[in-house]
Amino acid sequence: MTRRILSLSTLFALLILAGCAGAPKELPMDPSAAEAPVVFEVPEIMCVVQGKGISFAPDLHVDVFHFEGRWFWNIRGQWYWSRTYLGMLYGLEEKHVPGAVRSFSRDYRITLPECRETTFEEWSREFTPR
């Protein structure tokens, strides 16, 4: 009887170890994790707002602005900034977002301000420091 208990115990331990080594553990679901991930895509077009020193990408599914050498992102209502377009995003309280960026209304894509459209590549050559 003792031998059988040891065998079952050993088998049970091996099954547990095999499970740990193979499939990843189930993690508790974070409600915010159910949202779609942010996918960075390089915009085809950039709009340069005349006289404001601000540019934006009109065709992306998130709000992306360039102002005074920094990028500002509004993703699902949360603001971020970065030094480069594909750079690390840092959280930013809305009160620290420049007024020129905050002044864009929610429907700015429909009521586009007067701007000059250019390709992202042309915009990069003209507006990013070398």
Buried (B, 14 or more C-beta within 10 A) or exposed (E): EEEEEEEEEEEEEEEEEEEEEEEEEEEEEEEEEEEEEEEEEEBEBBBBBEEBBBBBBBEBEBBBBBBEEBBBBBBEEEBBBBEEBEEEBEEBEEEEBBEBBBEBEEEBBEEEBEBEEBEBEEBEEEBEEE
